[in-house]
Amino acid sequence: MLSLAEIKHGKRIVLDGEPYLVTWNQFSKSGRQGGVMKTKLKNLKSGSVFEKTFQGSDKIDEADITFRKAQFLYATGDDYEFMDQETFETATLTKEVLGTVANFLTDGADVDLQYFNASPINIQIQPKMKFKIAYTEPGAKGDTKNNVQKDAELETGYQIKVPLFINTDDEIIVNTDTGEYVERAK
């Protein structure tokens, strides 16, 4: 059981039988009243986010989340197949559960498969990954304005803004949390 002071950013908790990740917290105490912890919680199964306030006497269970190495195999419609690299069992997760992470999955990509109560619930990928540009228009010569960007399509089909000097078949690093261009791959 976690006390009020232990409900912090990055903690995984169980609320109404569902696993949640604390994405933001703020503690406050006023006068003679007990402490209050305001939080933003992300459901690890559905990806939904909501705000919850915990009172000083509340006790919360910590979620038993485990991670195992897995490999992305393929997508069929809105279903994504992953193979656990220890047991070689496959797990299917929907695009709705994966959210924006699905935009950055390439065949054979290594991921961390999240388990809650021995069932796969989601995945985690690297915060920065390398992708090949499938298509982008050539940059206009002589355009020297600062921070001018153009549209590009990654090998996964995801649309991204890149600087003018990036061309088709170049490899770039993308921040998978924000979906933004970071730099040209070396």
Residue frames as qw, qx, qy, qz and C-alpha x, y, z in Angstrom:
[[0.000, 0.888, 0.459, 0.000, 0.00, 0.00, 0.00],
 [0.411, 0.313, -0.002, 0.856, 1.26, 3.46, -0.92],
 [0.168, -0.657, -0.443, 0.586, 0.76, 6.43, 1.37],
 [0.276, 0.926, 0.227, -0.120, -0.15, 9.89, 0.09],
 [0.160, -0.839, 0.394, 0.339, 3.50, 10.98, 0.00],
 [0.489, -0.214, 0.772, 0.346, 4.45, 7.98, -2.16],
 [0.549, 0.643, 0.531, 0.055, 1.99, 8.77, -4.99],
 [0.144, -0.704, 0.275, 0.638, 4.46, 10.54, -7.26],
 [0.567, 0.665, -0.291, -0.391, 5.20, 11.08, -10.95],
 [0.367, 0.462, -0.800, -0.109, 6.19, 7.77, -12.54],
 [0.339, -0.097, 0.853, -0.385, 4.49, 5.51, -9.97],
 [0.444, -0.099, -0.722, -0.521, 2.16, 2.82, -11.23],
 [0.323, -0.039, 0.653, -0.684, -0.96, 2.31, -9.10],
 [0.121, -0.324, -0.901, -0.261, -4.17, 0.25, -9.13],
 [0.291, 0.146, 0.281, -0.903, -7.46, 2.12, -8.99],
 [0.754, 0.241, 0.196, -0.578, -10.78, 0.27, -9.35],
 [0.864, 0.037, 0.497, 0.076, -8.89, -2.81, -10.57],
 [0.658, 0.719, 0.070, 0.213, -7.19, -0.95, -13.44],
 [0.685, -0.250, 0.022, 0.684, -3.47, -0.07, -13.72],
 [0.168, 0.972, 0.130, 0.101, -2.60, 3.65, -13.93],
 [0.639, 0.106, -0.105, 0.754, 0.58, 5.67, -14.34],
 [0.190, -0.866, -0.237, 0.397, 0.92, 8.90, -12.37],
 [0.581, 0.507, 0.215, 0.599, 1.94, 11.47, -15.01],
 [0.067, 0.561, -0.138, 0.814, 1.75, 14.57, -12.76],
 [0.541, -0.575, -0.586, 0.181, 1.33, 15.24, -9.05],
 [0.058, 0.552, -0.195, 0.809, 1.09, 18.23, -6.72],
 [0.479, -0.411, -0.694, 0.347, 0.94, 18.04, -2.93],
 [0.088, -0.542, 0.057, -0.834, -0.73, 20.75, -0.87],
 [0.427, -0.433, -0.710, 0.356, -1.68, 21.22, 2.75],
 [0.073, -0.567, -0.062, -0.818, -3.73, 24.04, 4.18],
 [0.454, -0.535, 0.243, -0.669, -4.24, 24.96, 7.84],
 [0.525, -0.297, 0.703, -0.376, -5.52, 22.17, 10.06],
 [0.901, 0.285, 0.018, -0.327, -6.68, 19.96, 7.22],
 [0.789, -0.203, 0.507, 0.281, -4.72, 16.92, 6.12],
 [0.121, -0.432, 0.571, 0.688, -2.61, 16.87, 3.01],
 [0.728, 0.544, 0.297, -0.293, -4.08, 16.57, -0.48],
 [0.365, -0.291, 0.676, 0.571, -2.35, 15.08, -3.53],
 [0.626, 0.627, 0.076, -0.457, -3.69, 16.21, -6.91],
 [0.464, -0.242, 0.758, 0.389, -2.70, 13.88, -9.74],
 [0.653, 0.457, -0.277, -0.537, -3.13, 13.17, -13.42],
 [0.616, -0.172, 0.769, -0.022, -3.46, 9.45, -14.10],
 [0.484, 0.411, -0.553, -0.540, -3.04, 7.60, -17.40],
 [0.901, -0.021, 0.342, -0.267, -4.83, 4.28, -17.76],
 [0.207, -0.502, 0.769, 0.336, -2.19, 1.80, -18.94],
 [0.482, 0.255, 0.832, 0.097, -4.76, -0.35, -20.74],
 [0.380, 0.764, 0.518, 0.061, -6.81, 2.26, -22.60],
 [0.455, 0.216, 0.108, 0.857, -4.49, 5.30, -22.59],
 [0.173, -0.829, -0.347, -0.403, -7.21, 7.60, -21.22],
 [0.356, 0.116, -0.414, 0.830, -6.09, 10.38, -18.86],
 [0.356, -0.774, -0.374, -0.367, -8.01, 11.96, -16.00],
 [0.046, 0.519, -0.469, 0.713, -7.40, 14.00, -12.85],
 [0.718, -0.466, -0.516, -0.040, -7.86, 12.53, -9.36],
 [0.112, -0.677, 0.406, -0.603, -7.38, 14.04, -5.91],
 [0.703, -0.188, -0.658, 0.193, -6.28, 11.84, -3.02],
 [0.440, -0.815, 0.053, -0.374, -6.90, 12.80, 0.62],
 [0.070, -0.691, 0.650, -0.308, -4.36, 12.40, 3.45],
 [0.628, -0.252, 0.672, -0.301, -5.70, 9.09, 4.76],
 [0.862, 0.403, -0.091, -0.295, -6.08, 7.37, 1.37],
 [0.487, -0.413, 0.740, 0.212, -4.03, 4.24, 0.76],
 [0.707, 0.556, -0.206, -0.387, -3.44, 3.05, -2.79],
 [0.894, -0.092, 0.403, 0.173, -2.15, -0.30, -4.07],
 [0.015, -0.643, 0.565, 0.516, 0.97, -0.23, -6.23],
 [0.858, 0.404, -0.058, -0.311, 0.45, -1.90, -9.61],
 [0.669, -0.317, 0.622, 0.254, 2.47, -5.02, -10.32],
 [0.637, 0.737, -0.095, -0.203, 3.66, -4.14, -13.82],
 [0.681, -0.328, 0.527, 0.388, 6.33, -6.27, -15.42],
 [0.441, 0.753, -0.290, -0.393, 8.17, -5.77, -18.70],
 [0.780, -0.079, 0.566, 0.256, 9.46, -8.38, -21.11],
 [0.011, -0.457, 0.543, 0.704, 11.40, -7.97, -24.32],
 [0.648, 0.458, 0.598, -0.114, 9.26, -8.55, -27.39],
 [0.199, -0.160, 0.558, 0.790, 9.41, -8.05, -31.13],
 [0.539, 0.484, 0.159, -0.670, 6.77, -6.44, -33.34],
 [0.517, 0.079, 0.804, 0.282, 5.77, -8.96, -35.99],
 [0.048, 0.265, 0.601, 0.753, 3.04, -7.40, -38.15],
 [0.318, 0.256, 0.364, -0.837, -0.23, -5.46, -38.20],
 [0.013, 0.333, 0.858, 0.390, -3.54, -6.72, -39.55],
 [0.207, -0.766, -0.461, -0.397, -6.09, -3.94, -39.71],
 [0.266, -0.801, 0.194, -0.500, -6.19, -2.44, -36.20],
 [0.902, -0.421, 0.095, 0.015, -4.53, -5.47, -34.55],
 [0.256, 0.774, -0.561, 0.139, -0.79, -5.51, -33.86],
 [0.974, -0.148, -0.171, 0.030, 1.05, -8.77, -33.18],
 [0.048, -0.789, 0.566, -0.234, 4.05, -9.03, -30.84],
 [0.894, -0.006, -0.442, 0.078, 6.20, -12.03, -29.93],
 [0.588, -0.762, 0.263, -0.071, 7.57, -12.41, -26.40],
 [0.490, 0.647, -0.581, 0.067, 11.30, -13.12, -26.85],
 [0.258, -0.397, 0.814, -0.337, 11.46, -15.37, -23.75],
 [0.591, 0.123, 0.731, -0.318, 8.40, -17.58, -24.20],
 [0.042, -0.057, 0.728, 0.682, 7.86, -17.06, -27.97],
 [0.163, 0.611, 0.758, -0.162, 4.14, -16.57, -27.30],
 [0.127, 0.354, 0.333, 0.865, 2.34, -13.96, -29.36],
 [0.013, -0.562, -0.551, 0.617, 0.27, -11.11, -27.96],
 [0.173, 0.558, 0.525, 0.619, -2.26, -9.01, -29.86],
 [0.110, -0.524, -0.351, 0.768, -2.84, -5.35, -28.99],
 [0.345, 0.771, 0.512, 0.158, -5.22, -2.99, -30.76],
 [0.354, 0.452, 0.081, 0.815, -4.34, 0.34, -32.33],
 [0.374, -0.793, -0.189, -0.441, -6.67, 2.01, -29.81],
 [0.791, -0.574, -0.059, 0.204, -4.59, 0.63, -26.91],
 [0.720, 0.028, 0.090, 0.687, -1.24, 1.46, -28.55],
 [0.008, -0.914, -0.154, 0.374, -2.25, 5.03, -29.40],
 [0.325, 0.897, -0.255, -0.161, 0.42, 7.14, -31.13],
 [0.473, -0.500, 0.704, 0.173, 3.09, 4.48, -30.52],
 [0.766, 0.337, 0.545, 0.047, 1.62, 2.54, -33.46],
 [0.432, 0.895, -0.060, -0.093, 2.96, 5.27, -35.80],
 [0.012, 0.800, -0.600, -0.002, 6.52, 4.23, -35.00],
 [0.773, -0.183, 0.605, -0.049, 6.38, 0.44, -35.34],
 [0.478, 0.566, -0.571, -0.353, 8.43, -1.16, -38.09],
 [0.965, 0.008, -0.233, -0.122, 8.57, -4.91, -38.79],
 [0.807, 0.083, -0.403, 0.423, 10.98, -6.58, -36.38],
 [0.034, -0.696, 0.266, -0.667, 11.18, -3.59, -34.01],
 [0.472, -0.139, -0.749, 0.445, 12.21, -4.43, -30.45],
 [0.373, -0.612, -0.075, -0.693, 9.74, -3.25, -27.78],
 [0.008, 0.090, -0.824, 0.559, 9.11, -3.74, -24.08],
 [0.480, -0.396, -0.639, -0.453, 5.80, -5.54, -23.60],
 [0.248, -0.315, 0.495, -0.771, 3.99, -4.44, -20.41],
 [0.486, -0.266, -0.824, -0.118, 2.18, -7.08, -18.35],
 [0.365, -0.309, 0.385, -0.789, -0.42, -6.49, -15.62],
 [0.747, -0.082, 0.514, -0.414, -1.69, -9.57, -13.75],
 [0.520, -0.127, 0.793, 0.290, 0.15, -11.78, -16.29],
 [0.533, 0.664, 0.517, 0.088, -1.75, -10.25, -19.25],
 [0.409, 0.060, 0.237, 0.879, -0.12, -8.03, -21.90],
 [0.061, 0.806, 0.481, -0.340, -1.62, -4.52, -21.73],
 [0.278, 0.952, -0.055, -0.117, 0.65, -2.21, -23.74],
 [0.832, 0.176, -0.011, 0.526, 4.18, -1.62, -25.03],
 [0.200, -0.899, 0.125, 0.368, 6.98, 0.85, -24.53],
 [0.772, 0.501, 0.067, 0.386, 9.38, 1.90, -27.28],
 [0.566, -0.132, -0.075, 0.810, 12.61, 3.87, -27.26],
 [0.021, 0.816, 0.278, -0.507, 12.13, 7.63, -26.79],
 [0.241, 0.743, -0.365, -0.507, 14.27, 8.31, -29.88],
 [0.783, 0.115, 0.596, 0.133, 14.30, 6.05, -32.92],
 [0.078, -0.403, 0.553, 0.725, 15.83, 6.05, -36.40],
 [0.631, 0.525, 0.540, -0.187, 13.54, 6.07, -39.46],
 [0.353, 0.024, 0.566, 0.745, 14.02, 6.29, -43.21],
 [0.340, 0.485, 0.081, -0.802, 12.22, 9.03, -45.14],
 [0.560, 0.335, 0.746, 0.134, 9.93, 7.29, -47.66],
 [0.338, 0.613, 0.434, 0.567, 9.03, 10.51, -49.48],
 [0.154, -0.763, -0.222, 0.587, 9.51, 14.26, -49.26],
 [0.476, 0.862, 0.128, 0.121, 9.54, 17.09, -51.78],
 [0.666, 0.174, -0.105, 0.718, 13.00, 18.43, -52.68],
 [0.281, -0.715, -0.255, 0.587, 13.98, 21.54, -50.71],
 [0.388, 0.895, 0.155, 0.159, 13.91, 24.87, -52.55],
 [0.673, 0.078, -0.077, 0.732, 17.42, 26.18, -53.22],
 [0.172, 0.386, -0.026, 0.906, 18.20, 29.55, -51.71],
 [0.530, -0.682, -0.281, -0.418, 15.44, 29.46, -49.09],
 [0.467, 0.221, -0.588, 0.622, 17.43, 30.51, -46.02],
 [0.491, -0.599, 0.024, -0.632, 14.70, 31.46, -43.58],
 [0.074, -0.322, 0.838, -0.435, 15.26, 30.09, -40.10],
 [0.379, 0.073, 0.826, -0.411, 13.38, 26.95, -39.11],
 [0.626, 0.290, -0.278, -0.668, 11.66, 26.41, -42.47],
 [0.416, -0.102, 0.899, -0.092, 10.19, 22.92, -42.54],
 [0.532, 0.179, -0.512, -0.650, 8.44, 20.72, -45.07],
 [0.877, -0.103, 0.242, -0.402, 6.24, 17.62, -44.94],
 [0.255, 0.422, -0.863, -0.114, 7.79, 14.17, -45.11],
 [0.908, -0.154, -0.083, -0.380, 6.52, 10.62, -44.84],
 [0.336, -0.529, 0.773, -0.092, 8.37, 8.04, -42.74],
 [0.261, 0.169, -0.915, -0.257, 8.74, 4.40, -43.79],
 [0.082, 0.269, 0.886, -0.370, 5.84, 3.63, -41.40],
 [0.020, 0.621, 0.636, 0.458, 3.52, 6.06, -43.24],
 [0.306, -0.756, -0.380, 0.437, 3.61, 8.65, -40.43],
 [0.325, 0.793, 0.139, 0.497, 3.66, 12.29, -41.60],
 [0.585, -0.579, -0.151, 0.548, 6.27, 14.55, -39.99],
 [0.217, 0.973, -0.063, 0.043, 7.78, 18.02, -40.46],
 [0.817, -0.181, 0.129, 0.532, 11.49, 18.05, -41.35],
 [0.125, -0.727, 0.200, 0.645, 14.04, 20.73, -42.30],
 [0.609, 0.704, -0.107, -0.349, 14.47, 21.60, -46.00],
 [0.145, 0.640, -0.740, -0.146, 17.83, 19.79, -46.32],
 [0.540, -0.064, 0.824, -0.163, 16.26, 16.36, -45.62],
 [0.453, 0.327, -0.552, -0.619, 15.65, 14.27, -48.77],
 [0.941, 0.010, -0.066, -0.332, 13.90, 11.03, -49.68],
 [0.902, 0.116, -0.367, 0.198, 15.86, 7.96, -48.43],
 [0.106, 0.561, -0.525, 0.631, 17.65, 10.00, -45.70],
 [0.602, -0.386, -0.677, 0.175, 17.59, 8.54, -42.19],
 [0.133, -0.613, 0.169, -0.760, 16.47, 10.76, -39.33],
 [0.235, -0.150, -0.813, 0.511, 16.01, 10.50, -35.56],
 [0.380, -0.526, -0.356, -0.672, 12.45, 11.06, -34.31],
 [0.169, -0.155, 0.669, -0.707, 11.29, 11.76, -30.75],
 [0.294, -0.272, -0.873, -0.280, 8.61, 9.08, -30.34],
 [0.109, -0.480, -0.658, 0.570, 7.01, 10.87, -27.37],
 [0.164, 0.609, 0.114, -0.768, 6.27, 14.07, -29.32],
 [0.686, 0.513, 0.501, 0.123, 6.41, 12.72, -32.89],
 [0.193, 0.960, -0.110, -0.169, 8.87, 15.43, -33.92],
 [0.752, 0.513, -0.219, 0.352, 12.10, 15.48, -35.93],
 [0.634, -0.714, 0.071, 0.289, 15.25, 15.57, -33.76],
 [0.101, -0.733, 0.521, 0.426, 18.22, 15.32, -36.14],
 [0.742, 0.470, -0.425, -0.218, 19.65, 13.61, -39.20],
 [0.942, -0.286, 0.165, 0.056, 20.93, 10.12, -38.36],
 [0.058, -0.792, 0.578, 0.190, 24.70, 9.74, -38.42]]
